[in-house]
């Protein structure tokens, strides 16, 4: 099924939005990473041409490209999800619908390749919501927007890595911790990092965010090892809170 999403203006369908845009597309990729940027709680208008949340995620995509470029014998496609709307928009969950449509397009183009989603803020919520897609092995959620009623049952069997700055005033790190516990209780493999000194925009310690996120996403795909502390945390079950506030160290 195509991942195209109908775009309506004035009650009529005027076109079809393609949410999947490739940055790197090898001839026969073994795996894929999709990057999802943040947005607003409400907003029906499309993202602007100069889209700062989208620009914020470009270094993450580039870091994944660099890491994938040195993969031993494996090729990784890297793409981004383009939204129809700037906002989540309540029960419409527009960003999640776009993520699901992008994954449908990915599977149609590449087949059932293992895929990891990287999402920031609203994009983190969209990535977590869309993680039930059969291609998705795991999610790396950065300062994710995790309302306390956000579902977690569908994450059973998925690997979920959650990174949050301890100075975030937009999406509370405590909500991320609660989401992580509920997801672990529903059978997800969960680990979490705190990023000391960093807030919601990911600008402080930006290099650590970029390099750490790329390494973790690729490790979930088997391109490089997972850090020992993450491997240990992912093996924990139920409501065990250990391994959800690991300190993200400086990375070169």
C-alpha positions in Angstrom: 0.0 0.0 0.0 1.4 3.4 -0.9 2.3 5.8 1.8 0.9 8.8 0.0 -1.4 10.9 2.2 -4.2 13.0 0.6 -4.0 16.7 1.1 -7.3 18.5 1.4 -8.0 22.2 0.8 -11.5 23.6 1.1 -12.9 20.2 1.4 -11.5 18.8 -1.8 -8.4 16.6 -2.5 -5.8 18.7 -4.4 -2.8 16.4 -4.3 -1.0 13.6 -2.5 1.8 14.3 0.0 4.8 12.0 -0.1 6.2 12.0 3.5 9.4 10.0 2.8 12.5 11.9 1.5 15.8 10.0 1.1 19.1 11.6 2.0 21.1 8.4 1.2 19.7 5.6 -0.8 22.1 2.8 -1.6 21.2 0.4 -4.5 20.2 -2.5 -2.1 20.3 -1.3 1.5 20.4 -3.7 4.3 18.8 -1.4 6.8 17.3 2.1 7.2 17.2 5.1 9.6 14.4 7.7 9.4 14.7 11.1 11.1 11.7 13.0 12.4 11.8 16.6 13.5 9.7 18.4 16.1 6.7 20.7 15.7 3.8 22.2 17.6 0.9 20.9 19.6 -1.6 22.5 17.1 -1.1 23.8 13.6 -2.8 22.8 10.4 -0.6 24.8 8.1 2.4 23.1 6.4 5.9 23.6 7.8 7.5 26.7 6.4 10.2 26.7 3.8 12.7 27.8 6.5 11.8 25.1 9.0 14.0 25.4 12.1 12.9 22.1 13.7 13.8 20.4 10.4 17.2 22.2 10.2 17.9 21.1 13.8 17.8 17.5 12.7 20.1 17.7 9.7 23.3 17.2 11.8 21.7 14.0 13.2 21.1 12.7 9.7 24.6 13.6 8.7 26.1 11.9 11.7 24.1 8.7 10.8 25.4 9.0 7.2 29.0 9.3 8.5 28.6 6.3 10.8 26.9 4.2 8.1 29.6 5.1 5.6 32.2 3.1 7.6 29.9 0.1 8.2 31.7 -3.1 7.4 29.9 -4.7 4.5 26.4 -3.2 5.3 24.6 -0.4 3.6 22.1 1.8 5.4 19.6 4.1 3.8 19.0 7.4 5.6 15.7 9.3 5.1 13.6 12.0 6.7 9.8 12.2 7.3 8.1 15.3 5.9 4.9 16.5 7.6 1.7 17.8 6.0 1.1 20.0 9.1 3.2 21.7 11.7 1.1 20.4 14.5 0.1 17.1 16.1 -3.5 18.3 16.2 -5.1 16.2 18.9 -6.7 12.9 18.0 -5.7 13.5 14.4 -2.0 12.7 15.4 -0.9 14.1 12.0 2.8 13.6 12.5 2.3 10.0 13.5 0.1 9.4 10.4 2.9 10.9 8.2 5.5 8.6 10.0 3.3 5.6 9.3 2.9 6.6 5.7 6.6 7.0 5.3 7.2 3.6 6.7 4.7 2.1 4.2 6.6 3.8 1.4 9.9 2.5 2.8 8.6 -1.1 2.9 7.2 -0.7 -0.6 10.5 0.6 -2.0 13.1 -1.4 0.0 11.2 -4.5 1.2 11.1 -5.4 5.0 14.5 -4.0 5.9 15.1 -3.4 9.6 14.6 0.3 10.5 15.3 2.6 13.4 13.4 5.9 13.9 15.1 9.0 15.4 12.7 11.6 16.5 12.9 14.9 18.5 10.1 16.3 20.6 6.9 15.9 18.5 8.9 13.8 16.2 9.9 11.6 19.1 6.2 11.1 19.9 5.4 10.3 16.3 8.3 7.8 16.1 7.2 6.1 19.3 3.5 6.0 18.0 4.6 4.5 14.6 7.0 1.9 16.1 4.5 -0.9 15.7 5.2 -1.0 12.0 6.8 -4.4 11.1 10.0 -2.9 9.8 10.8 -1.0 13.0 13.3 -2.5 15.3 13.6 0.4 17.6 13.4 4.1 18.3 15.9 6.7 19.5 13.7 9.4 21.1 15.3 12.8 21.8 13.6 15.0 24.4 10.3 13.3 23.3 6.9 14.7 24.0 5.3 11.9 26.1 1.9 12.8 27.5 1.0 10.7 30.5 -1.8 9.0 28.5 0.4 8.1 25.5 0.0 4.4 24.6 2.9 2.0 25.1 1.4 -1.5 24.6 2.3 -1.5 20.9 6.0 -1.2 21.8 6.3 -4.8 23.0 9.5 -6.4 21.6 10.9 -3.0 20.3 14.1 -1.4 21.6 13.4 2.1 22.9 16.3 4.5 23.7 15.2 7.8 25.3 17.6 10.8 25.7 16.6 13.9 27.6 18.4 17.0 28.8 18.1 17.7 32.5 17.4 21.4 31.8 14.5 20.8 29.4 11.6 23.2 30.2 9.4 22.2 27.2 8.9 18.4 27.5 9.4 17.3 31.1 12.1 14.6 31.6 9.9 13.1 34.3 7.2 12.3 31.7 9.9 10.5 29.6 10.8 8.4 32.7 7.1 7.5 33.3 6.7 6.6 29.7 9.8 4.5 29.8 8.5 2.6 32.8 5.1 1.9 31.3 6.8 0.8 28.0 9.1 -1.5 29.9 6.1 -2.9 31.8 4.4 -3.7 28.4 7.4 -5.7 27.2 9.5 -3.0 25.4 13.3 -3.1 25.8 14.1 0.3 27.2 17.1 2.3 28.2 17.4 6.1 28.9 20.0 8.8 29.1 20.2 12.1 30.8 22.2 14.8 29.1 23.5 17.0 31.9 23.5 20.8 31.1 21.3 20.5 28.0 17.8 21.7 27.3 15.0 21.1 24.7 16.7 22.6 21.6 19.6 20.1 21.8 22.0 23.0 21.2 24.1 22.7 24.4 26.4 19.7 23.9 25.2 19.4 20.3 28.1 17.3 19.2 27.4 14.8 22.0 23.8 14.6 21.0 24.6 14.1 17.3 27.4 11.5 17.7 25.7 9.6 20.6 22.4 9.4 18.8 23.9 8.2 15.5 26.0 5.6 17.3 23.0 4.3 19.2 20.7 4.1 16.2 23.3 2.3 14.2 24.1 -0.1 17.0 20.4 -1.1 17.2 20.8 -2.1 13.6 23.9 -4.1 14.3 26.3 -1.5 12.9 28.7 -1.2 15.8 28.3 -2.4 19.4 25.8 -1.1 22.0 27.4 0.5 25.1 27.5 -2.1 27.9 25.3 0.0 30.1 22.6 0.2 27.4 22.8 -3.5 26.7 22.3 -4.2 30.4 19.4 -1.7 30.7 17.6 -3.3 27.7 17.6 -6.6 29.4 15.6 -5.3 32.4 11.9 -6.1 32.7 8.7 -4.8 34.3 8.7 -1.6 36.3 12.4 -1.7 37.2 13.6 1.9 37.0 17.3 1.0 36.6 19.0 2.1 33.4 16.6 5.0 32.6 18.8 7.9 33.7 22.3 6.9 32.4 24.6 9.9 32.1 25.5 10.7 28.5 29.3 11.2 28.6 31.3 13.5 26.3 32.0 11.9 22.9 34.8 12.7 20.6 
